[in-house]
Amino acid sequence: MVNPSGAGLKPDPADLLCWYDRHRRRLPWRALPGETPDPYRVWLSEIMLQQTTVAAVAPYFARFLERFPGVEALAEAPSEAVMGAWAGLGYYSRARNLHACAKAVVERHGGRFPASEEALRALPGIGDYTAAAVAAIAFQIPAAPVDGNIERVMSRVFTVEEALPKAKPVIKGHVAGLVPPDRPGDFAQALMDLGATICTPKRPACALCPWMTPCRARAEGLQETFPRKAPKREGELRRGAAFVALRNDGAVLLRTREPKGLLGGMAEVPTSAWEADYDVGKAVLDAPLDARWQRLPGHVRHVFTHFPLELTVYFARVPAATPPPEGMRWTPRAGLADEPLPNAMRKVLSHALDVPAAAPARKGRKAAPPDEAEPA
Ligand code: SF4
């Protein structure tokens, strides 16, 4: 009997796999139907895809495979060659871990990636998610990787009321309860594809979804309200790291903020995310380029209308020939006064370089936006 509300129905992995067989994305690192996945390609793509998009990764992936066709070639390569091939992808500690992981696979496992989640997790740069993804996709182990796309799909299908990040174990439990033992890799990739192409953050295409009937959020018309996120508490202190890179010719690394939102369109030195639970101990992972980052003593504090901010400042000198990472620019020190830098960023520059914190009154200079309150 048809059950239009889907209430009480369990999503069927077979329906999802049937959809995947017809609509899977063709990705350069993915094995075609009937092919055996290559653990090196699976691992490389998963590391590269962390915090960036499929479109951004594709040319880097092709270049890496050309230069380092297998894990041995990568392990033997000089570190400058690996960093050079990575340049532009950002998060350079990831490239260092990638290289260290390749060496560990060669030294500890004779050049073959180990076929267990636990042994994968013991390798440099491989966390819970990557270990589960490589185990499932490359080795057909019934593991349950959960990325942002999968979190969204599962929280909607099961209307997970718990907010992220606390909901992660609940969501992982739901995935683990559905993994089909005969096709765990395809199931993981099918969930990723469903989240990327159908169950999108805004306006999911539920009419095309293989789990439309059992999806509880769809039945209640609440799709876009999942996954639940803990409300940001007004006035709560946020923390982050700011990175002041100074080239030997005196230029400073800057970027422009997104046009919308807080300080929209203004200039800034690269920073991490600003979060209540930001872990400063891992700040170097957010550095915009590979350098000897030195943590400066003290903090820079600034009060915005809705929250106070505390930034830990990191400083590095780099050679004059250093190109800017993608989306960033080098501004000569003399040109800083003409940059639309908000007061918080002027304080950061003052902290690191002794640049005056107060913005000079210049004709035509963009004023600090109204959502930036005076410092406490
Ligand atoms: S029915 Fe809609 S909300 Fe539910 S999983 Fe499918 S696309 Fe997502």
Boltz pocket constraint, residues with backbone or C-beta under 6 A from the ligand:
constraints:
  - pocket:
      binder: B
      contacts: [[A, 152], [A, 153], [A, 156], [A, 157], [A, 198], [A, 199], [A, 200], [A, 204], [A, 205], [A, 206], [A, 207], [A, 209], [A, 210], [A, 211], [A, 212], [A, 213], [A, 215], [A, 216], [A, 217], [A, 218], [A, 223]]
      max_distance: 6.0
